[in-house]
């Protein structure tokens, strides 16, 4: 095997390892977003997250960590979509954010659904 062939094989292996790490991180972010929505009593939409940003950061021991930010959407009533973010540093969820605007309007269950209440001003 020549040096070029060996370099090509190494590059392919690195691409495969990176791809698998990205899939694992996406699964963790999806699970974290779904759990957060369940706890908040809202609907996790599209059953997926979208990668927004990837960067490198120094970890606690000086090593490099891959930090990935994912975006997802949720709804309180099935009609209006709100955004949320999950940030993973390596394999750990370090931040999880649900748009506070979604919880600004009081809600009440009607016919098995959650819908916003109108505020009457006298």
TORKOL-4160 file (C-alpha; in steps of 0.2 Angstrom, whole numbers, padded with zeros to 4 digits, m for minus):
122
<pt num="1" X="0000" Y="0000" Z="0000"/>
<pt num="2" X="0007" Y="0017" Z="m0005"/>
<pt num="3" X="0007" Y="0032" Z="0006"/>
<pt num="4" X="m0007" Y="0040" Z="m0004"/>
<pt num="5" X="m0018" Y="0025" Z="m0002"/>
<pt num="6" X="m0015" Y="0024" Z="0016"/>
<pt num="7" X="m0019" Y="0043" Z="0018"/>
<pt num="8" X="m0035" Y="0040" Z="0008"/>
<pt num="9" X="m0040" Y="0025" Z="0020"/>
<pt num="10" X="m0036" Y="0036" Z="0035"/>
<pt num="11" X="m0047" Y="0050" Z="0029"/>
<pt num="12" X="m0061" Y="0038" Z="0025"/>
<pt num="13" X="m0060" Y="0031" Z="0043"/>
<pt num="14" X="m0060" Y="0049" Z="0050"/>
<pt num="15" X="m0076" Y="0054" Z="0040"/>
<pt num="16" X="m0085" Y="0038" Z="0046"/>
<pt num="17" X="m0080" Y="0041" Z="0064"/>
<pt num="18" X="m0086" Y="0059" Z="0063"/>
<pt num="19" X="m0102" Y="0054" Z="0054"/>
<pt num="20" X="m0106" Y="0042" Z="0068"/>
<pt num="21" X="m0102" Y="0054" Z="0081"/>
<pt num="22" X="m0114" Y="0067" Z="0073"/>
<pt num="23" X="m0128" Y="0054" Z="0072"/>
<pt num="24" X="m0126" Y="0050" Z="0091"/>
<pt num="25" X="m0126" Y="0068" Z="0095"/>
<pt num="26" X="m0142" Y="0071" Z="0085"/>
<pt num="27" X="m0151" Y="0057" Z="0094"/>
<pt num="28" X="m0146" Y="0064" Z="0111"/>
<pt num="29" X="m0152" Y="0081" Z="0106"/>
<pt num="30" X="m0168" Y="0074" Z="0100"/>
<pt num="31" X="m0171" Y="0064" Z="0116"/>
<pt num="32" X="m0167" Y="0080" Z="0126"/>
<pt num="33" X="m0179" Y="0091" Z="0116"/>
<pt num="34" X="m0193" Y="0078" Z="0117"/>
<pt num="35" X="m0190" Y="0076" Z="0136"/>
<pt num="36" X="m0190" Y="0095" Z="0139"/>
<pt num="37" X="m0207" Y="0097" Z="0129"/>
<pt num="38" X="m0215" Y="0083" Z="0139"/>
<pt num="39" X="m0210" Y="0091" Z="0155"/>
<pt num="40" X="m0217" Y="0108" Z="0149"/>
<pt num="41" X="m0233" Y="0100" Z="0143"/>
<pt num="42" X="m0230" Y="0105" Z="0125"/>
<pt num="43" X="m0229" Y="0096" Z="0109"/>
<pt num="44" X="m0212" Y="0092" Z="0101"/>
<pt num="45" X="m0215" Y="0094" Z="0083"/>
<pt num="46" X="m0208" Y="0085" Z="0068"/>
<pt num="47" X="m0199" Y="0073" Z="0080"/>
<pt num="48" X="m0182" Y="0079" Z="0075"/>
<pt num="49" X="m0169" Y="0093" Z="0078"/>
<pt num="50" X="m0159" Y="0103" Z="0065"/>
<pt num="51" X="m0140" Y="0106" Z="0067"/>
<pt num="52" X="m0138" Y="0125" Z="0068"/>
<pt num="53" X="m0119" Y="0127" Z="0073"/>
<pt num="54" X="m0104" Y="0117" Z="0076"/>
<pt num="55" X="m0088" Y="0123" Z="0084"/>
<pt num="56" X="m0073" Y="0118" Z="0094"/>
<pt num="57" X="m0070" Y="0123" Z="0113"/>
<pt num="58" X="m0058" Y="0119" Z="0126"/>
<pt num="59" X="m0064" Y="0107" Z="0139"/>
<pt num="60" X="m0061" Y="0107" Z="0158"/>
<pt num="61" X="m0045" Y="0097" Z="0156"/>
<pt num="62" X="m0038" Y="0107" Z="0142"/>
<pt num="63" X="m0044" Y="0095" Z="0128"/>
<pt num="64" X="m0055" Y="0100" Z="0113"/>
<pt num="65" X="m0073" Y="0097" Z="0113"/>
<pt num="66" X="m0085" Y="0098" Z="0099"/>
<pt num="67" X="m0100" Y="0109" Z="0103"/>
<pt num="68" X="m0116" Y="0107" Z="0093"/>
<pt num="69" X="m0131" Y="0118" Z="0094"/>
<pt num="70" X="m0147" Y="0110" Z="0088"/>
<pt num="71" X="m0164" Y="0119" Z="0085"/>
<pt num="72" X="m0181" Y="0111" Z="0086"/>
<pt num="73" X="m0199" Y="0117" Z="0086"/>
<pt num="74" X="m0214" Y="0114" Z="0098"/>
<pt num="75" X="m0232" Y="0120" Z="0099"/>
<pt num="76" X="m0243" Y="0123" Z="0114"/>
<pt num="77" X="m0259" Y="0121" Z="0104"/>
<pt num="78" X="m0254" Y="0113" Z="0088"/>
<pt num="79" X="m0256" Y="0129" Z="0078"/>
<pt num="80" X="m0242" Y="0141" Z="0083"/>
<pt num="81" X="m0224" Y="0135" Z="0082"/>
<pt num="82" X="m0211" Y="0140" Z="0094"/>
<pt num="83" X="m0192" Y="0137" Z="0094"/>
<pt num="84" X="m0181" Y="0128" Z="0106"/>
<pt num="85" X="m0162" Y="0125" Z="0107"/>
<pt num="86" X="m0151" Y="0111" Z="0113"/>
<pt num="87" X="m0132" Y="0113" Z="0115"/>
<pt num="88" X="m0121" Y="0098" Z="0117"/>
<pt num="89" X="m0103" Y="0099" Z="0122"/>
<pt num="90" X="m0096" Y="0082" Z="0118"/>
<pt num="91" X="m0109" Y="0070" Z="0123"/>
<pt num="92" X="m0117" Y="0080" Z="0137"/>
<pt num="93" X="m0132" Y="0092" Z="0136"/>
<pt num="94" X="m0125" Y="0108" Z="0142"/>
<pt num="95" X="m0140" Y="0120" Z="0138"/>
<pt num="96" X="m0158" Y="0118" Z="0134"/>
<pt num="97" X="m0170" Y="0132" Z="0130"/>
<pt num="98" X="m0188" Y="0133" Z="0126"/>
<pt num="99" X="m0195" Y="0150" Z="0119"/>
<pt num="100" X="m0203" Y="0159" Z="0134"/>
<pt num="101" X="m0215" Y="0167" Z="0122"/>
<pt num="102" X="m0225" Y="0151" Z="0121"/>
<pt num="103" X="m0229" Y="0152" Z="0140"/>
<pt num="104" X="m0233" Y="0170" Z="0141"/>
<pt num="105" X="m0252" Y="0167" Z="0137"/>
<pt num="106" X="m0262" Y="0157" Z="0150"/>
<pt num="107" X="m0268" Y="0141" Z="0143"/>
<pt num="108" X="m0283" Y="0130" Z="0148"/>
<pt num="109" X="m0288" Y="0112" Z="0142"/>
<pt num="110" X="m0303" Y="0113" Z="0130"/>
<pt num="111" X="m0310" Y="0097" Z="0122"/>
<pt num="112" X="m0294" Y="0087" Z="0126"/>
<pt num="113" X="m0282" Y="0101" Z="0118"/>
<pt num="114" X="m0273" Y="0115" Z="0126"/>
<pt num="115" X="m0278" Y="0132" Z="0118"/>
<pt num="116" X="m0273" Y="0150" Z="0123"/>
<pt num="117" X="m0286" Y="0159" Z="0134"/>
<pt num="118" X="m0291" Y="0177" Z="0128"/>
<pt num="119" X="m0289" Y="0190" Z="0141"/>
<pt num="120" X="m0304" Y="0202" Z="0142"/>
<pt num="121" X="m0300" Y="0220" Z="0146"/>
<pt num="122" X="m0314" Y="0230" Z="0154"/>
